[in-house]
């Protein structure tokens, strides 16, 4: 089952959990990292500069960009606004440490909401992986789930759903052919088939 670029875009969007954030991933120890290892984007060339080497203006611009980013979560947004209203020391602290503390909060909320939806849909693999991430409780575990684990777990659940469709002897030849074509496909192809494709075949 070959999907168009537009169809894959729809599927990729569907794979995005509630409040999934696209801010930089946690590295080990990010929240406790020093100013010499934490970088924030500055300058018109998009280069990265350690926070303690940034000018005051660059610090404010970096925070303003975080606030303007539509993918910024509620906790990060609130912390960025508070920092921008504070002193330059508050602003540097936000870029070095506070941002990642707030990101942890946003990731925990996103994972919890994803788990809630998975329980409603009885998506067992997503339930398993989201629960594992929440039980582990580290910033790294939550970010790994949101960036990679969720997509792979949803694909596992979707492949099971396609197999159930194939197990139904009453399906049409067209639906059977489409399901057989997609069952070994990418996570995006599987998601599109479950949400849209199977109904297009028999529509």
C-alpha positions as CSV (number, residue, x, y, z in Angstrom):
1,X,0.0,0.0,0.0
2,X,1.9,3.0,-1.3
3,X,1.0,6.3,0.5
4,X,1.4,9.8,-0.9
5,X,3.5,12.3,0.9
6,X,0.4,14.1,2.1
7,X,-1.0,10.8,3.5
8,X,2.3,10.1,5.4
9,X,2.2,13.6,6.8
10,X,-1.3,13.0,8.1
11,X,-0.1,9.7,9.6
12,X,3.0,11.3,11.2
13,X,0.7,14.0,12.7
14,X,-1.5,11.3,14.1
15,X,1.5,9.6,15.7
16,X,2.3,12.8,17.7
17,X,1.1,12.4,21.3
18,X,-0.9,15.0,23.0
19,X,1.5,17.9,23.9
20,X,4.4,16.2,22.4
21,X,7.2,18.7,22.5
22,X,10.0,19.2,20.0
23,X,12.5,21.0,22.2
24,X,16.0,19.5,22.4
25,X,16.2,16.1,24.0
26,X,17.6,15.6,27.4
27,X,21.1,14.4,27.5
28,X,22.3,12.6,30.7
29,X,22.4,15.1,33.5
30,X,21.1,18.0,31.4
31,X,19.1,19.5,34.3
32,X,22.3,19.7,36.3
33,X,24.6,20.7,33.5
34,X,26.9,23.7,34.0
35,X,26.9,26.8,31.9
36,X,29.9,25.6,30.0
37,X,28.0,22.6,28.6
38,X,24.5,24.0,28.0
39,X,24.0,25.7,24.7
40,X,21.2,28.0,23.5
41,X,20.7,29.2,20.0
42,X,21.8,32.7,19.4
43,X,22.8,34.9,16.5
44,X,21.4,35.1,13.0
45,X,23.4,32.2,11.7
46,X,21.6,29.8,14.0
47,X,24.9,28.8,15.8
48,X,24.9,27.5,19.3
49,X,26.7,29.4,22.1
50,X,27.2,28.4,25.7
51,X,24.9,30.5,27.9
52,X,27.8,32.0,29.9
53,X,29.3,33.3,26.6
54,X,26.0,34.9,25.4
55,X,25.4,38.6,25.6
56,X,22.5,39.8,27.7
57,X,20.6,40.6,24.5
58,X,21.3,37.2,23.1
59,X,19.9,35.6,26.2
60,X,16.7,37.5,25.9
61,X,16.4,36.7,22.2
62,X,16.9,33.0,23.0
63,X,14.1,33.1,25.6
64,X,11.8,35.1,23.3
65,X,12.3,32.4,20.6
66,X,11.3,29.7,23.1
67,X,8.1,31.7,24.0
68,X,7.3,32.2,20.3
69,X,7.7,28.5,19.4
70,X,4.3,26.9,19.0
71,X,5.6,23.6,20.2
72,X,6.7,25.0,23.6
73,X,4.8,23.3,26.4
74,X,2.9,25.1,29.1
75,X,5.4,24.7,31.9
76,X,8.3,25.8,29.7
77,X,6.3,28.7,28.4
78,X,5.4,29.9,31.9
79,X,8.9,29.5,33.1
80,X,10.2,31.4,30.1
81,X,7.8,34.3,30.6
82,X,8.7,34.5,34.3
83,X,12.4,34.6,33.4
84,X,11.9,37.3,30.8
85,X,10.1,39.4,33.4
86,X,13.0,38.9,35.9
87,X,16.6,39.8,36.1
88,X,19.3,38.8,33.6
89,X,20.4,36.3,36.3
90,X,16.9,34.8,36.2
91,X,17.1,34.6,32.4
92,X,20.5,32.9,32.4
93,X,19.3,30.4,35.0
94,X,16.3,29.6,32.9
95,X,18.4,28.7,29.8
96,X,20.9,26.7,31.9
97,X,18.6,24.9,34.3
98,X,15.0,26.1,34.6
99,X,14.1,25.3,31.1
100,X,14.9,21.6,31.6
101,X,13.1,21.4,34.9
102,X,10.0,22.8,33.2
103,X,10.5,20.5,30.2
104,X,10.4,17.5,32.6
105,X,7.0,18.7,33.8
106,X,5.7,19.1,30.3
107,X,7.0,15.6,29.3
108,X,5.4,14.0,32.3
109,X,2.0,15.7,31.4
110,X,2.4,14.6,27.8
111,X,3.2,11.0,28.7
112,X,0.3,10.9,31.2
113,X,-2.2,12.1,28.6
114,X,-0.9,9.7,26.0
115,X,-1.3,6.9,28.5
116,X,-4.9,8.0,29.2
117,X,-5.7,7.9,25.5
118,X,-4.0,4.5,25.1
119,X,-6.2,3.1,27.8
120,X,-9.3,4.3,26.1
121,X,-8.1,2.7,22.8
122,X,-6.8,-0.4,24.6
123,X,-3.4,0.1,22.9
124,X,-1.5,-2.4,25.0
125,X,2.0,-1.6,23.8
126,X,1.6,2.1,24.3
127,X,0.2,1.5,27.8
128,X,3.2,-0.7,28.6
129,X,5.8,1.8,27.4
130,X,4.1,4.9,28.8
131,X,3.7,3.2,32.2
132,X,7.3,2.1,32.1
133,X,8.5,5.7,31.4
134,X,6.3,7.1,34.1
135,X,7.4,4.5,36.6
136,X,11.0,5.1,35.8
137,X,10.3,8.8,36.3
138,X,13.5,10.3,34.9
139,X,13.6,13.1,32.4
140,X,15.6,10.8,30.1
141,X,12.9,8.1,30.2
142,X,10.1,10.4,29.5
143,X,11.8,12.1,26.7
144,X,12.9,8.8,25.1
145,X,9.3,7.6,25.2
146,X,7.9,10.8,23.6
147,X,10.6,11.0,20.9
148,X,10.9,7.3,20.0
149,X,9.1,4.8,22.3
150,X,5.6,6.1,21.6
151,X,6.0,5.8,17.8
152,X,7.3,2.2,18.0
153,X,4.8,1.1,20.6
154,X,1.9,2.5,18.5
155,X,3.2,0.7,15.5
156,X,3.2,-2.5,17.5
157,X,-0.4,-1.9,18.5
158,X,-1.4,-1.0,14.9
159,X,0.2,-4.1,13.5
160,X,-1.8,-6.2,15.9
161,X,-4.9,-4.3,14.7
162,X,-4.1,-5.1,11.1
163,X,-3.6,-8.7,11.9
164,X,-7.0,-8.8,13.5
165,X,-8.5,-7.4,10.3
166,X,-6.8,-10.1,8.3
167,X,-8.2,-12.7,10.7
168,X,-11.7,-11.7,9.8
169,X,-12.9,-14.1,7.0
170,X,-15.7,-11.7,6.1
171,X,-13.5,-8.8,4.8
172,X,-13.4,-7.9,1.1
173,X,-10.6,-9.1,-1.2
174,X,-9.6,-5.4,-1.6
175,X,-9.3,-4.8,2.2
176,X,-7.4,-8.1,2.6
177,X,-4.9,-7.1,-0.1
178,X,-4.4,-3.6,1.4
179,X,-3.9,-5.1,4.9
180,X,-1.4,-7.6,3.7
181,X,0.5,-4.9,1.9
182,X,0.7,-2.6,5.0
183,X,1.2,-5.0,7.8
184,X,5.0,-4.9,7.4
185,X,5.1,-1.2,6.7
186,X,6.4,1.8,8.6
187,X,4.7,3.1,11.7
188,X,3.3,6.0,9.7
189,X,1.9,3.6,7.0
190,X,0.3,1.4,9.7
191,X,-1.2,4.5,11.5
192,X,-2.6,5.9,8.3
193,X,-4.2,2.5,7.4
194,X,-5.8,2.1,10.8
195,X,-7.2,5.6,10.9
196,X,-8.0,6.3,7.2
197,X,-6.8,3.7,4.7
198,X,-9.0,0.8,5.6
199,X,-12.1,2.9,5.2
200,X,-10.9,4.2,1.8
201,X,-10.5,0.7,0.6
202,X,-14.1,-0.3,1.4
203,X,-15.6,3.2,1.0
